[in-house]
Amino acid sequence: MTKADLVRVVSAETGIIRKDVALAIDAFLEAVKDSMKEGEHIEIRGFGTYKLKVRKARIGRNPKTERKVDVPARVVPTFKFSRAFKDEIDSANQELL
């Protein structure tokens, strides 16, 4: 599903015009980015949590040349789905097993 698909679905479900839905979704995504830039985490109950994780510096390997490479420490954004979300998806997709 793309952002355009999401806008279309939300618009159809709510009756709000697509242009306004697109603005709301863009504002939500921008708020998530801004909060994470500030080092905050975002919890959406029943859906999941956006957090920042620190990856330690390490020695990596270039698979092409087999040379060792220093990989610096860095901060990466992560998302963890809530248990309720995972359970709902699992029960809805049991036929895939």
C-alpha positions as CSV (number, residue, x, y, z in Angstrom):
1,M,0.0,0.0,0.0
2,T,1.4,3.4,-0.9
3,K,0.6,6.7,0.7
4,A,-1.8,7.5,-2.2
5,D,-3.6,4.3,-1.5
6,L,-3.8,5.1,2.2
7,V,-5.2,8.6,1.4
8,R,-7.8,7.0,-0.9
9,V,-8.9,4.5,1.8
10,V,-9.1,7.0,4.6
11,S,-11.0,9.4,2.4
12,A,-13.5,6.7,1.5
13,E,-14.0,5.6,5.1
14,T,-14.4,9.1,6.6
15,G,-16.0,11.1,3.8
16,I,-13.2,13.7,4.0
17,I,-11.9,14.9,0.7
18,R,-8.6,13.4,-0.4
19,K,-6.7,16.7,-0.3
20,D,-7.5,17.2,3.4
21,V,-6.7,13.6,4.2
22,A,-3.3,13.9,2.4
23,L,-2.6,17.1,4.4
24,A,-3.4,15.2,7.7
25,I,-1.3,12.2,6.8
26,D,1.6,14.5,5.8
27,A,1.3,16.4,9.0
28,F,1.3,13.1,11.0
29,L,4.4,11.9,9.2
30,E,6.2,15.2,9.7
31,A,5.3,15.2,13.4
32,V,6.8,11.7,13.8
33,K,10.0,12.8,12.1
34,D,10.3,16.0,14.1
35,S,9.7,14.1,17.4
36,M,12.3,11.6,16.5
37,K,14.8,14.3,15.6
38,E,14.3,15.6,19.1
39,G,15.2,12.2,20.5
40,E,11.6,11.4,21.7
41,H,9.8,8.1,21.2
42,I,6.2,7.9,20.0
43,E,3.7,5.4,21.3
44,I,0.4,4.7,19.5
45,R,-1.5,2.4,21.8
46,G,-2.8,-0.7,20.1
47,F,-0.5,-0.1,17.0
48,G,3.1,0.3,18.0
49,T,6.1,2.4,19.1
50,Y,8.6,4.5,17.2
51,K,12.0,4.6,19.0
52,L,15.6,5.5,18.4
53,K,18.3,2.8,18.9
54,V,22.0,3.3,19.2
55,R,24.1,1.0,17.1
56,K,27.6,0.5,18.5
57,A,30.7,1.0,16.4
58,R,32.1,-2.2,14.9
59,I,34.5,-3.7,12.5
60,G,32.7,-4.6,9.3
61,R,33.8,-6.5,6.2
62,N,33.5,-5.5,2.6
63,P,32.1,-8.7,1.0
64,K,33.6,-7.8,-2.4
65,T,37.2,-7.3,-1.3
66,E,37.2,-9.0,2.1
67,R,38.8,-5.9,3.6
68,K,37.9,-4.9,7.2
69,V,36.1,-1.6,7.5
70,D,35.4,0.6,10.5
71,V,31.6,1.1,10.9
72,P,31.0,4.1,13.1
73,A,28.3,4.2,15.9
74,R,25.0,5.7,14.8
75,V,21.4,6.3,15.9
76,V,18.7,4.5,13.8
77,P,14.9,4.8,14.0
78,T,13.0,1.7,14.7
79,F,9.3,0.7,14.9
80,K,7.9,-2.1,17.1
81,F,4.4,-3.3,16.6
82,S,2.2,-3.7,19.7
83,R,1.2,-7.2,20.9
84,A,-2.4,-6.5,20.1
85,F,-1.5,-5.5,16.5
86,K,0.6,-8.7,16.0
87,D,-2.1,-10.9,17.4
88,E,-4.8,-9.4,15.2
89,I,-2.6,-9.8,12.1
90,D,-1.7,-13.4,13.0
91,S,-5.3,-14.4,13.5
92,A,-6.4,-12.8,10.3
93,N,-3.6,-14.6,8.3
94,Q,-3.7,-18.1,9.7
95,E,-4.6,-19.5,6.3
96,L,-1.1,-18.5,5.0
97,L,0.5,-21.1,7.3
